[in-house]
Amino acid sequence: MKWPILIAAALGFACLGAAPLPPVASAPAPKPFAPTRFSVVVQGTGPDVILVPGLTGSREVWKGTAAAVPGYRYHFIQVAGFGGTPPRGNAQGKVVAPLAEEVARYIVARGLKRPAIVGHSMGGTVAMMVAARHPALAGKVMVVDMLPQPAGIVGGSARDMSGLADSLRDLSATPGGRRLVESAIRLFGNPESDADPDVTARATHELALTDLTAELPRIAAPLTIVYASLDPSRRAADDGRYRAAYARKRGARLIRIDDSGHMIMYDQPARFRAEFKAFLAL
């Protein structure tokens, strides 16, 4: 009968002499995604809408439109290097395609359920890239005054623009070239723009060589294109150009806004806001 007592005592002494087990290390919590190619200001409540400004522009371009159409949670994107912000992740290399990938990652990281994505000019290119390359992420897309092949805006093609694009990219490498790019920003950029010349030159170079025409059928989300027509004598040509450019996206809605330049949300705010509201209600 003594054996159970002796065994228990032996086990007790063994435990007393044993080194304590080290604590189990817990895995570090994953860091929240922090984009480097853009920053975001989120305002409002309701369905999610991502707003992407154009080349050189700031998020301010969307503020009047969003204020006029409440009832949504707006994600105001600010591209790093534009709108007076530091280049950060856009300090070298390509700008537009990596920006689109980071927007897609933002959608996933924030748990957004098929948000609407609205982009003006270069922002429209970003919106189409996200929708074509990550079809499950976009709920619907509005492109404002941009073609799938951005060179078409000035009547060229990616092949036609390649030499000019290379020259523009290389301009920012010299002090004189940087001054030329800065002048171009003041002349042709968004009115409130304060953009980094090097980021602008590289983004323009990339846009000039981009052609998303073959990717249009991969966009599963409904696609609305709002485009400007300033010259009444050119309206038939403008219509034909946009119809041809978006022909490969079945069901694309094309909306022309007359008497407007490229900055439709400034030139025709009432008409644009009405179309924006109708788009979000689809």
Solvent accessible surface area in square Angstrom, and as a share of the most:
residue,aa,sasa,rsa
1,M,204,0.91
2,K,153,0.65
3,W,183,0.64
4,P,88,0.55
5,I,121,0.61
6,L,101,0.50
7,I,98,0.50
8,A,63,0.49
9,A,45,0.35
10,A,60,0.47
11,L,111,0.55
12,G,33,0.32
13,F,149,0.62
14,A,63,0.48
15,C,96,0.58
16,L,146,0.73
17,G,70,0.67
18,A,65,0.50
19,A,87,0.68
20,P,124,0.78
21,L,163,0.81
22,P,107,0.67
23,P,126,0.79
24,V,145,0.83
25,A,96,0.74
26,S,104,0.67
27,A,90,0.70
28,P,123,0.77
29,A,88,0.68
30,P,124,0.78
31,K,186,0.79
32,P,121,0.76
33,F,43,0.18
34,A,74,0.57
35,P,22,0.14
36,T,66,0.39
37,R,47,0.17
38,F,0,0.00
39,S,45,0.29
40,V,37,0.21
41,V,54,0.31
42,V,57,0.33
43,Q,87,0.38
44,G,49,0.47
45,T,114,0.66
46,G,42,0.41
47,P,86,0.54
48,D,23,0.12
49,V,1,0.01
50,I,0,0.00
51,L,1,0.00
52,V,0,0.00
53,P,0,0.00
54,G,0,0.00
55,L,44,0.22
56,T,2,0.01
57,G,0,0.00
58,S,10,0.07
59,R,38,0.14
60,E,94,0.42
61,V,3,0.02
62,W,0,0.00
63,K,55,0.23
64,G,33,0.32
65,T,4,0.02
66,A,8,0.06
67,A,83,0.65
68,A,50,0.39
69,V,5,0.03
70,P,105,0.66
71,G,51,0.49
72,Y,37,0.14
73,R,77,0.28
74,Y,9,0.03
75,H,0,0.00
76,F,2,0.01
77,I,0,0.00
78,Q,5,0.02
79,V,0,0.00
80,A,3,0.03
81,G,0,0.00
82,F,0,0.00
83,G,23,0.22
84,G,48,0.46
85,T,43,0.25
86,P,89,0.56
87,P,38,0.24
88,R,114,0.42
89,G,24,0.23
90,N,0,0.00
91,A,59,0.46
92,Q,145,0.65
93,G,46,0.44
94,K,135,0.57
95,V,0,0.00
96,V,0,0.00
97,A,23,0.18
98,P,34,0.22
99,L,0,0.00
100,A,1,0.00
101,E,76,0.34
102,E,23,0.10
103,V,0,0.00
104,A,4,0.03
105,R,147,0.54
106,Y,9,0.03
107,I,1,0.00
108,V,97,0.56
109,A,58,0.45
110,R,112,0.41
111,G,43,0.41
112,L,13,0.07
113,K,174,0.74
114,R,119,0.44
115,P,3,0.02
116,A,6,0.05
117,I,0,0.00
118,V,0,0.00
119,G,0,0.00
120,H,1,0.00
121,S,13,0.08
122,M,0,0.00
123,G,0,0.00
124,G,0,0.00
125,T,1,0.00
126,V,0,0.00
127,A,0,0.00
128,M,1,0.00
129,M,5,0.02
130,V,1,0.00
131,A,1,0.01
132,A,1,0.01
133,R,78,0.28
134,H,56,0.25
135,P,52,0.33
136,A,76,0.59
137,L,33,0.16
138,A,0,0.00
139,G,18,0.17
140,K,33,0.14
141,V,0,0.00
142,M,0,0.00
143,V,0,0.00
144,V,0,0.00
145,D,13,0.07
146,M,8,0.04
147,L,6,0.03
148,P,1,0.01
149,Q,40,0.18
150,P,12,0.08
151,A,3,0.02
152,G,13,0.12
153,I,60,0.30
154,V,110,0.63
155,G,70,0.68
156,G,21,0.20
157,S,35,0.23
158,A,21,0.16
159,R,215,0.78
160,D,102,0.53
161,M,35,0.15
162,S,45,0.29
163,G,46,0.44
164,L,113,0.56
165,A,2,0.02
166,D,54,0.28
167,S,62,0.40
168,L,40,0.20
169,R,92,0.34
170,D,77,0.40
171,L,56,0.28
172,S,8,0.05
173,A,87,0.67
174,T,72,0.42
175,P,98,0.62
176,G,31,0.30
177,G,4,0.04
178,R,87,0.32
179,R,151,0.55
180,L,110,0.55
181,V,4,0.02
182,E,63,0.28
183,S,37,0.24
184,A,41,0.32
185,I,15,0.08
186,R,179,0.65
187,L,134,0.66
188,F,168,0.70
189,G,21,0.21
190,N,9,0.05
191,P,102,0.64
192,E,63,0.28
193,S,26,0.17
194,D,96,0.50
195,A,14,0.11
196,D,35,0.18
197,P,12,0.08
198,D,39,0.20
199,V,1,0.00
200,T,9,0.05
201,A,0,0.00
202,R,29,0.10
203,A,0,0.00
204,T,35,0.21
205,H,25,0.11
206,E,15,0.07
207,L,13,0.07
208,A,8,0.06
209,L,73,0.36
210,T,16,0.09
211,D,69,0.36
212,L,4,0.02
213,T,39,0.23
214,A,70,0.54
215,E,30,0.13
216,L,1,0.01
217,P,73,0.46
218,R,126,0.46
219,I,5,0.02
220,A,74,0.57
221,A,1,0.01
222,P,79,0.50
223,L,3,0.02
224,T,1,0.01
225,I,0,0.00
226,V,0,0.00
227,Y,9,0.03
228,A,16,0.12
229,S,1,0.01
230,L,118,0.59
231,D,65,0.34
232,P,89,0.56
233,S,98,0.63
234,R,124,0.45
235,R,47,0.17
236,A,83,0.64
237,A,45,0.35
238,D,11,0.05
239,D,28,0.14
240,G,26,0.25
241,R,85,0.31
242,Y,2,0.01
243,R,143,0.52
244,A,75,0.58
245,A,24,0.18
246,Y,4,0.02
247,A,74,0.58
248,R,130,0.47
249,K,22,0.09
250,R,222,0.81
251,G,67,0.64
252,A,25,0.19
253,R,86,0.31
254,L,57,0.28
255,I,21,0.11
256,R,75,0.28
257,I,1,0.01
258,D,40,0.20
259,D,84,0.44
260,S,1,0.01
261,G,20,0.20
262,H,73,0.32
263,M,24,0.11
264,I,0,0.00
265,M,6,0.03
266,Y,93,0.36
267,D,70,0.36
268,Q,54,0.24
269,P,50,0.32
270,A,80,0.62
271,R,99,0.36
272,F,0,0.00
273,R,80,0.29
274,A,59,0.46
275,E,29,0.13
276,F,0,0.00
277,K,127,0.54
278,A,47,0.36
279,F,1,0.00
280,L,10,0.05
281,A,78,0.61
282,L,115,0.57
